[in-house]
Amino acid sequence: MDPYLMEWGGLLLRWAHVITGIAWIGSSFYFMHLDASLRAVPDIPAGKGGATWEVHGGGFYEVKKYLEAPKHLPEEMIWHKWQSYSTWITGFFLLVWVYYAQSELYLIDPAVRELSPLVASAIGLLSLAIGWAAYDGLCRSPLAKNEKGLALAVFVLIVGMAYGFQQIFSGRGAMIHIGAVMGTIMTANVFMIIIPGQKKVIAALMAGQSPDPTLGKRAKIRSTHNNYITLPVVFLMLSNHYPLTWSTPYGYVIVGLVLIAGAAVRHFYNVRHASGRDLWWTWVAAALCIWTAIWISLSASPQGRERLGLAPLVEPALAATLPQAPAPVVEIITSRCSMCHAREPVWASIAIAPKGVLLDSPEHIARQKSAIRMHSVMTHSMPPNNLTGMTLEERRTLALWVNQK
């Protein structure tokens, strides 16, 4: 596919994904806060709902919640579901566009496992369905009666899948896929559980019948899960731009630590909104988790390992059959780019190769052919500000190479 189209397509999909994600996360946080701030009012029976007053945009709002149907229901109601659906749809197409259409660049790492683009993409897609099926099975099992036990089981499931992804994909691909699995779980909760259950409740109320109370309880559990894993999902989606998070063999441990940290922060605010209590220990727990994650990430950097007093990294051997860049190209890239894009960068203030891209061998350079085309031939964005003085003649040499069929 035309590289200009790939670049613009990725940008527009990412833009749409961020916008819809903001809308979904905002509404999720708002309704969790709203539920926690409801207070009893005379016109709603005790235990059947509540109301709260809000100030925003120069106006006053009275918001009421009914657990049973009020005397009058309007013909039209706002359903908060499309924020979730559109976030997943844009995220799915972004995953396909970046990681499956360009799998040899972003998803497949021969040093981890040699896969064909088709097989790698199929594994990625299948994992989304497996992740949801396993999570839903846990929520429907007897374990669901134990809130803490269920949370622990879901935690083990996510960390276990993160470990599995690391045995199959590149570090970057593994991290983005565990985020995609969690995002799929969140949207499937809305599409498969929360909205269908709400429709059944409304149908029963409109018919003058008592709705099944398990529908509301089930929806509340899934909504709470969504709320607690929102912050970790956002972290994982951002992490693919920061190789220190995924270039370590212990990336799955970082996933677990971020899960705990994000849930702890959400718990602080959920309790504060519900009771006014401030559980400051949650921030301490979150800080300890993030600090531990940072410590683990240092093990991915040769300079970091030296600081920690650990043994030097042993680079995985590349297959002898991998393509190699020609000598003139290797000479240019080595002299202009490898001071940053090496296993151990020598450029000041760079601890690990930007975005995990290595350009320190003929095999690594050949693997990044598409990226070199985009950043050093088509746009001249690399080297940044042309710090190393790559000449136009050198760029022409690179252009001849990257345009070869």
LUMDRENLUM-141310 format. One record per residue (C-alpha): x, y, z; residue in one letter. Coordinates in steps of 0.1 Angstrom, whole numbers, padded with zeros to 4 digits, always signed. Layout:
BEGIN
XYZa;...
***
This chain:
BEGIN
+0000+0000+0000m;+0011+0035-0007d;+0032+0047+0023p;+0016+0082+0023y;-0018+0065+0026l;-0006+0043+0054m;+0008+0073+0073e;-0023+0094+0069w;-0047+0065+0075g;-0029+0057+0108g;-0030+0094+0119l;-0068+0097+0111l;-0077+0064+0128l;-0056+0073+0159r;-0073+0108+0160w;-0108+0092+0159a;-0098+0066+0185h;-0085+0092+0209v;-0116+0114+0205i;-0141+0086+0210t;-0120+0072+0239g;-0121+0106+0256i;-0159+0106+0252a;-0162+0070+0266w;-0139+0075+0296i;-0155+0108+0304g;-0190+0094+0305s;-0178+0063+0325s;-0161+0085+0351f;-0190+0108+0353y;-0216+0081+0360f;-0194+0064+0386m;-0191+0098+0403h;-0229+0104+0399l;-0238+0071+0414d;-0215+0078+0444a;-0229+0113+0450s;-0267+0105+0449l;-0286+0114+0481r;-0321+0104+0492a;-0349+0128+0482v;-0386+0128+0493p;-0401+0120+0459d;-0381+0088+0454i;-0387+0059+0479p;-0358+0050+0501a;-0335+0026+0485g;-0351+0031+0451k;-0329+0059+0438g;-0317+0094+0447g;-0307+0128+0433a;-0279+0152+0432t;-0274+0189+0422w;-0246+0200+0399e;-0232+0233+0387v;-0217+0235+0352h;-0214+0261+0325g;-0232+0288+0344g;-0263+0266+0350g;-0277+0243+0377f;-0287+0207+0371y;-0308+0184+0392e;-0300+0148+0383v;-0322+0120+0395k;-0318+0082+0394k;-0346+0057+0396y;-0340+0021+0403l;-0377+0015+0395e;-0397+0030+0368a;-0411+0065+0376p;-0447+0074+0368k;-0437+0086+0334h;-0410+0075+0310l;-0403+0097+0280p;-0405+0082+0245e;-0369+0091+0238e;-0340+0084+0262m;-0303+0089+0257i;-0284+0056+0256w;-0247+0059+0266h;-0234+0031+0244k;-0220+0046+0212w;-0190+0061+0230q;-0179+0026+0239s;-0188+0011+0205y;-0170+0038+0185s;-0139+0036+0207t;-0136-0001+0200w;-0144+0001+0163i;-0117+0028+0157t;-0093+0010+0179g;-0098-0023+0161f;-0092-0007+0127f;-0062+0011+0140l;-0048-0023+0153l;-0054-0038+0119v;-0039-0008+0100w;-0007-0005+0121v;+0000-0040+0135y;-0015-0064+0109y;-0010-0045+0077a;+0026-0037+0088q;+0031-0069+0109s;+0066-0075+0098e;+0076-0041+0111l;+0056-0039+0144y;+0042-0072+0153l;+0067-0099+0144i;+0100-0102+0160d;+0121-0131+0145p;+0142-0131+0177a;+0111-0141+0196v;+0092-0163+0171r;+0093-0165+0133e;+0057-0161+0121l;+0041-0153+0088s;+0021-0120+0087p;-0011-0141+0082l;-0005-0163+0112v;+0006-0135+0134a;-0026-0115+0125s;-0048-0146+0130a;-0033-0151+0165i;-0039-0115+0174g;-0075-0115+0163l;-0083-0149+0179l;-0068-0136+0212s;-0094-0109+0214l;-0122-0134+0213a;-0104-0158+0237i;-0098-0130+0262g;-0135-0120+0263w;-0147-0156+0265a;-0123-0164+0294a;-0133-0132+0313y;-0170-0138+0307d;-0167-0173+0318g;-0151-0162+0351l;-0179-0136+0356c;-0206-0163+0351r;-0189-0189+0373s;-0196-0194+0411p;-0165-0173+0416l;-0186-0142+0407a;-0202-0144+0442k;-0168-0134+0457n;-0160-0099+0445e;-0124-0100+0456k;-0119-0135+0443g;-0133-0126+0409l;-0110-0095+0407a;-0080-0117+0415l;-0090-0142+0389a;-0094-0115+0362v;-0060-0101+0372f;-0043-0135+0368v;-0060-0139+0334l;-0048-0105+0321i;-0012-0110+0334v;-0012-0145+0320g;-0022-0134+0286m;+0004-0107+0287a;+0030-0133+0294y;+0017-0154+0265g;+0018-0125+0241f;+0055-0120+0250q;+0063-0155+0239q;+0047-0149+0204i;+0049-0112+0194f;+0074-0084+0196s;+0075-0065+0229g;+0056-0037+0213r;+0030-0060+0198g;+0026-0079+0230a;+0018-0047+0250m;-0006-0033+0225i;-0025-0067+0223h;-0030-0070+0260i;-0044-0035+0259g;-0067-0045+0230a;-0079-0076+0249v;-0088-0054+0279m;-0105-0028+0256g;-0125-0056+0240t;-0136-0069+0274i;-0148-0034+0283m;-0168-0029+0251t;-0182-0064+0252a;-0194-0058+0287n;-0214-0028+0274v;-0226-0046+0242f;-0232-0081+0256m;-0243-0075+0292i;-0250-0039+0303i;-0272-0027+0274i;-0292-0059+0268p;-0298-0061+0305g;-0310-0025+0307q;-0334-0031+0278k;-0349-0061+0296k;-0354-0041+0327v;-0371-0013+0308i;-0394-0037+0290a;-0404-0053+0323a;-0410-0019+0340l;-0431-0007+0310m;-0452-0039+0313a;-0458-0033+0350g;-0437-0063+0360q;-0408-0065+0384s;-0375-0067+0366p;-0351-0095+0373d;-0328-0080+0400p;-0298-0101+0388t;-0297-0080+0356l;-0289-0048+0375g;-0264-0065+0397k;-0246-0081+0368r;-0245-0049+0349a;-0232-0030+0379k;-0203-0056+0384i;-0193-0053+0347r;-0195-0015+0348s;-0174-0014+0379t;-0148-0037+0362h;-0147-0013+0333n;-0141+0016+0356n;-0112+0000+0374y;-0093-0011+0343i;-0098+0021+0324t;-0065+0038+0336l;-0044+0007+0329p;-0059+0004+0294v;-0049+0040+0286v;-0014+0033+0299f;-0010+0003+0277l;-0023+0021+0246m;+0003+0048+0252l;+0031+0024+0261s;+0038+0013+0225n;+0055+0047+0220h;+0078+0041+0250y;+0101+0011+0245p;+0113+0010+0281l;+0079-0004+0290t;+0079-0033+0266w;+0115-0041+0257s;+0121-0060+0289t;+0114-0097+0292p;+0094-0088+0323y;+0068-0067+0304g;+0040-0089+0318y;+0051-0079+0353v;+0049-0043+0344i;+0013-0050+0331v;+0004-0064+0365g;+0019-0035+0384l;+0001-0010+0362v;-0032-0028+0367l;-0027-0025+0405i;-0017+0011+0403a;-0045+0022+0380g;-0071+0003+0401a;-0057+0019+0433a;-0061+0054+0420v;-0097+0047+0408r;-0105+0032+0442h;-0094+0064+0459f;-0117+0085+0439y;-0146+0060+0440n;-0145+0059+0478v;-0140+0097+0481r;-0171+0104+0459h;-0192+0078+0478a;-0183+0086+0514s;-0159+0115+0515g;-0132+0094+0529r;-0096+0098+0516d;-0078+0065+0513l;-0043+0079+0509w;-0027+0045+0512w;-0040+0038+0476t;-0016+0065+0463w;+0013+0050+0482v;+0005+0016+0467a;+0002+0031+0432a;+0035+0049+0436a;+0053+0018+0448l;+0039-0002+0418c;+0050+0025+0393i;+0084+0028+0409w;+0088-0010+0407t;+0078-0009+0371a;+0104+0018+0364i;+0131-0003+0381w;+0121-0034+0360i;+0122-0013+0328s;+0158-0003+0336l;+0167-0040+0330s;+0160-0035+0293a;+0186-0009+0289s;+0224-0017+0290p;+0230+0016+0308q;+0202+0008+0332g;+0216-0026+0339r;+0250-0011+0346e;+0234+0013+0371r;+0216-0016+0388l;+0248-0037+0389g;+0233-0064+0367l;+0250-0086+0341a;+0252-0072+0305p;+0224-0080+0281l;+0229-0109+0257v;+0214-0099+0224e;+0192-0127+0208p;+0208-0142+0178a;+0192-0133+0145l;+0185-0160+0119a;+0212-0162+0093a;+0186-0162+0065t;+0172-0127+0073l;+0175-0101+0046p;+0205-0077+0049q;+0208-0041+0037a;+0235-0034+0011p;+0269-0021+0022a;+0264+0016+0011p;+0231+0018+0029v;+0246+0002+0060v;+0275+0027+0060e;+0250+0057+0058i;+0227+0044+0085i;+0256+0034+0108t;+0272+0069+0105s;+0240+0089+0108r;+0215+0069+0129c;+0231+0041+0149s;+0244+0064+0177m;+0207+0065+0189c;+0193+0034+0173h;+0216+0009+0189a;+0214-0017+0217r;+0234+0007+0238e;+0229+0043+0225p;+0258+0067+0228v;+0239+0099+0222w;+0235+0119+0254a;+0202+0116+0273s;+0190+0086+0252i;+0189+0055+0274a;+0172+0031+0249i;+0167+0031+0212a;+0138+0054+0203p;+0106+0033+0198k;+0128+0002+0202g;+0141+0006+0166v;+0176-0009+0161l;+0197+0002+0132l;+0231-0013+0142d;+0234-0042+0118s;+0226-0050+0082p;+0197-0073+0093e;+0182-0046+0116h;+0185-0020+0089i;+0168-0042+0063a;+0140-0049+0088r;+0133-0012+0091q;+0132-0005+0054k;+0096+0009+0054s;+0104+0032+0084a;+0136+0045+0067i;+0115+0052+0036r;+0090+0073+0056m;+0113+0091+0079h;+0146+0096+0060s;+0134+0096+0023v;+0099+0108+0021m;+0098+0133+0050t;+0134+0139+0061h;+0122+0138+0097s;+0152+0116+0106m;+0177+0122+0119p;+0158+0148+0140p;+0166+0183+0128n;+0193+0165+0107n;+0216+0166+0138l;+0241+0142+0122t;+0242+0160+0088g;+0227+0134+0065m;+0233+0147+0030t;+0209+0148+0000l;+0232+0125-0019e;+0229+0100+0010e;+0192+0103+0010r;+0191+0096-0027r;+0211+0064-0021t;+0186+0054+0006l;+0157+0062-0019a;+0172+0039-0045l;+0173+0011-0020w;+0139+0015-0004v;+0122+0018-0038n;+0136-0015-0050q;+0110-0042-0055k;
***
